[in-house]
Amino acid sequence: MSTTPLKGIRVIDLTQIYQGPYAAFLMAAAGADVIKIEPPGGERLRGRGGKFTPLSFAMLNSNKRSVTLDLKTPEAKDLLKKLVADADVLLENFAPGVMDRLGLGWDVLHELNPKLVYGSGTGYGLSGPDKDQLAMDHTIQAASGVMASTGDEGGPPARAGGAPSDLIGGVHIYAGVLSALVGRGVTGIGTLVEVSMLEAMFFTLCSEFAAYHSRGEVPPRDSSRSPSGASPYGIYQCADGWIAIICVAESHWHGIARTIGRPELIEHDNFNAAHQRRKRDAEITALIETWSLTLARDEAFALMRDAKVPVAPVKTLDEVYQDPHLLARGSLNPMNHPQMGMINLPASPIRYSNYEQVPVDFFPEPGEHNASVLGELPGISADVLADYTARGII
């Protein structure tokens, strides 16, 4: 058995920013040989580089090798084709048509290497009336309904924290490419895998669409209430922070009522069913916070947790960055980068019982592996590489 699930798989990673690089990172973390193709100087997410390299770039590009190619030049295009000829996967998240205009689109590369799995990540897909619209996480949150579903009634729509459109899009690219590799194992032929961030985000609103369907109208925007009808559901203030609670079973409500010292509410006609409690959300919030405001956040969390209530402390970013649970599982890896200093790099969230966990390694510098990767190609000598470097081709 291979020591890692994707050992022997070579990936040509042309992606940038968040969506595509995350898909490629997951493949690298599963043991694939991921060759990141960047323009000379590096992709734009690197920023100024060196100690100014954003942690986001470091997180999404661990365990990759870097080759720089100016794909506007015929020599660099030829080098890419030579790399693709021996690759299993190519990933790109350019706007629709960019790769075709470069002469490096699916049709060209599939003819060159019929076994190639070509992964394309876009905002709106490769077809349809909106395919050429510019797309970033922020705009996809708006177009997908996520923004209109976030925030409070009477206030403006709000973006969700983080970059869910990008990262969920990346997960779907990863899943699609792996499915295509499984299919290739049967047919021997690669395929084009297409993922639209807009379409991937649709599924994140299952509860909202269910509420819309059942009510026949758009549910009001309210971050403190569940569109599915769960109650209690919200965040509750403590003496020094907040806890988040969701109640999806009557046993959860029983645990809440007992913990806040109001066991008589368990059998009370106004509170003994979710639809009844939903009518009294403000009253329930006041009851819970009468209790929680007398306690430190972590104490309130521990009491609710011990009562088998689905609860979590609302943690700040600095707490999550040093989370003991994540550190204990090896999800976060403290590392001393020679330029960035001490950083915590995350491992892949995917674990395999019968395979080794790939150790997290630092991201490469731009073109760090030009010689070792390109030097393996036929007809590419050290003199050729030196000439290409001098001319800005690599």
N, C-alpha and C positions, 0 to 999 in steps of 0.2 A: 504493500500500500504506500502511496505517496505520503510524504510527511505533511503536506498542505493540500487543500482541495483543488487549487488552481495551479499547482506546480506544473511547469512546462507550457503554460499558456502565455503568449506574448501579446501585449496590448500596446497599441500606438495611441497615445492620449493627446489629442489636439485641443482639448477643452480648456476653458478659462473661467475665472471668477469662482462660483460656488457649485452650480448644478452638476456639470460634467465632471469637474475635479473630484467631487464626492463619490460619484459612481466609480471613477478610476481608483480612488483611494481604497474603496471597499474591495476592489479586485486585487490591489497590491497587498492588502491585509490578509487576503485569502491565498497569497503565495504566487500570484501572477507576476511576470516580469513586465512592469509598466514603464514605458518610455514616454516621458512627457516631452512633447514637441512645442517649443516656444519660439517666438521671434528673437533675433539677437538682442540681448539685454534682458530678456525675460518677459513673461506675460504681465499685464498691467496690475494685477492684484498684488504683485510683489512690492509695488510702490517704489520707494527709494532703495530698497534692499538693505543688506547688511544688518546692523542692529535695528534699523527702522522697518524690517520685514514685519508685516502684520501677523499676529498670531493666527488669524484666519487662514492665511496662506500656509503657514507651517502645519496647521491641523489637517488641511485638505490635501497636502502634497507629500506627506510622509511616505517613505518606502518606495519612492519612484526614482528613476534615472532621468536626467535632463539632457536633451539634445536641442540645439538652437538651429532653426532653419528659416531663411527668408523665403517664404513660399511664393513671393512675387517673381522670383528668379527661376529660370528653367533648370539650373543646376540643382537648386534645392528641391524642386518638384521631382526631379529624377531620383534624388536621394530618398525622398519620401516613398516613391514607388518601389524602390529597392527594399526599403524597410517593410512595406506592406506585403510584398511578395512572399515574405517569410513569417508574416504575423497571423494571429488568430482573430484579433479584434481590433477595430479602429473606432475610437470615440470622438465625436465632435459636437459642439453646441453653438456653431455659427448660425447666423440668420439663414433662412431658406435660400438656396441658390448660390451661396458664397462658394461652397466647395465645387459646384458645377462650373462656376465662372473661372475658378482656378484650374479647371481641367482635372480635378481630383474627386469628382463626385462618385456616387454609388455605382453607376453604370460602368465607369472607367475602372474603378478599383475591383469591382466584382469580376470583370473580364480578366483583369490581371491576376487575381487570386480568387477563384470560385469558392474556396472554403472560408473566405473572410466573412466575419460577422461585423456589420457596420452599424454602430449605434449613433443615432441622431437625436439630440435633445433640443427642443425649441419651445417657445412660449405658447404658440397656438397650433403647431403642427405644420406639416409640409404641404397641406392642401386646405381648401376652404377660403372664404372671403377675407378672413383676418390673418392669413398666414404671414403676410409681410409686415404686420404691426410690430414695432419694437417692443420687447418684453424684458422686464426685470422682475424680481420678486415683488417689489412694491406695486407695480402695475398689475401683475397677475393676482395679487391679493384683492385689488379693486375689481378686476374683471370677473373673478371667480365667485364673488359673493361673500368672501371671507371678511372683507373690510366692512361691508354693510351689516354683517352679523356681529361685529365686535364693537364694544362700547356700550353706552347706556341710552335708553330712550330719551329723546329730547336733545341729546348731544350729537356731535358730528360722528360720522363713521370713523373707525380707528383701525390702524394696522395692527396685526398680531405681532408680538415680539419675536425676535429672531428672523430667520429667513425660511419659513416653512415651504413656500412655493419652490424655491431652489432645491432645498434638501429633499423634499418629497419627490420632486422631479428626478433628482439623482438616484434615489432608491429605486424608482421605476425603471430607469435606464439600466441599472445593475441587474434587476430582476429580469428584464426583457432580454438582455444580452446573455445571461446565464441560461435562460430558457432556449434561446437560439443555439447556444453551444450544445445543449442536450439534444436538440433536434438535429444538429449537424452530425452528432454521433451516430444517428440513424441513417440520415440521407447522404452524408458526406458533402453537403452543399451549405454554404453560408446564406445569410439573409440580411435584409435591411430591417433594423429595429428602430421604430419611430416612437418617441415619447413627447407628448405635449404637457407642459406644466399646467395649463388651464384644465385639461382633462384629468390629470392626476389629482388636482385640488378638489374636484367635484365630490370625491368620496369623503373628504374631511368634514363635509356638512351633512352627514347622514341624519343627525338629529334635527337639524334645521329644516331639511327637506321633508322629513317625516311630519314635523309639526305643520309645515305649510300644506302638505297634502291632506292631513286630517282636518285642519281648520278651514281650508279653502282660502286662506289669506296669509300674507307674509307675517311671521311672528315678530313682535316688537323686539328691538335691539335692547338687551338687558344682560349685562355681564354677571349680574348677581342671581340670575334665575336660569334654570335648565329648560331649554326648549322642549325636552322630552317629558317634562312634568315632574321630575324628581324634586323632593322637598324633605328636609332642608338641602340647600345647594348654594354654596357661596363661600365668601371669605369673611372671617370674623375677627374683630380686633381684640388683641390681648394687651397686657400692660406694656409690652415692649416689641410688639410686632403683630403678625397675623397668622391665622391657621386657615386652611382650606378644608371644607367638609362636603361630602356628597353622600346622600342617603338614597340608596336604590332598593333597599329591602326593609321590611318592617323591623327586622332584628337590629338594623342600624339605628332606626329611630328609637327603639327601646334602649339601646346603649347610650344614645345622646341624652334622652330624658333622665335616665338614672344618673349619668355623669354630672349633669347640671343641677341635680338635686330636685328634679320635678317628676318623679316616677308616676304620679297620678295622671300625667298627660297621656300615658300609654293607652289607657282605656277611655280617655275623654272623647266624646263624639266629634269634637271639633279638630282632633289631632290624630285619630286612629287610622287614617288612610291618607295616601299621598295627595289625592285630589282635594281632600279637606285641608290638609296642611298648606297646599299651594295657595289657597285663598287667604292664608294668614302668614305669608312669608315675612312681612314686616314685624309682626308680633313674635314670630319664632326667632328672628334675628335679634330682637331686643332681649328675649329670654336667654339665648345663648351668650350674648355679649354681656349681660348682667353677671354671668358666671365668668366668662373668659377675660374680661377687663380686670379682674382681681388677680390674674395669674400671669406669670411669664409665658411667653410663647411656647417654649420647649416643655414647660410643665403642663400646659393645657393640651399640647399635642400628645404627650405621653399618656395622660389620663384618657383621652379619647381613643388612642391606639389600643390601650389595654382593655377598653370596652368593646373592641372589635368594630370600631367605626372607621370607615374609609376617610383618613385624615392625613394631612401633611403640613409641616411648617412652610410658610411662604418664605423661601430662602432667597437671599441676595446673591448676586453674581459672585462676590468674593467667597461666600460660603460654599457655593457649588464648585468653584474652582479648587477648593481644598476639601471636598467632601470625603470624610473618612471611609464611607462605604465604597465610593468609586475608586479611591486609592487602594483599599484592601482587595478589591477584585482585579486590580491591574487595569481598570478602565482609564485611569489617569496615570501618567508616567512622568514624574519629575525628572527633568533633564537639564543639563547645563550646556546651552549652546554657546559656541565660542564668540559669537557676536551679539546674540539676543539676550544672553544671560540665562537665568533660571526660568524655565517655562514648564508647564504641564501639557504634555501632548496626549490626546486621547487615542486609545486603541479602537479597533472596529467594535461596534456593538454586537456583532455576530460571533457566536462561539460554536465550536465543533468538538464533540466528545472524542472522536477518533482521529483528530488531526492536531498538530502542534499549533499553538497560538504564535503567529508571526510577531517577533519583537518589533516594537515601534522604533523606527530609525529616522534621523533628521531628513528634512526635505533637501533636495540637491540645489546647488548654485546653478545659475543659468549656463547651459552648455558644459556642465561638469563632466558629462560622459560622451562628449563629441568624439573623442579619440577612441574610446573603448567600444562604442556602439557603431559609429560610422566606419571605423577602421576595419571592422569585420566584413564590410560589404565588398563585393568583387570590384576590382579596378580602383579602389579608393586607398591610395598610399598616403604615407605621412606627408609627402610633398604636396599631394592634392589637397589634403586637409589644411595645410599651412596656407596654400594659395586661396582656398575658399574662405579661410578665416580673415586673411588680409583684405579680401574683396567684400567682406560683409555678407557673404552667402550663408555662413554658419556663425 
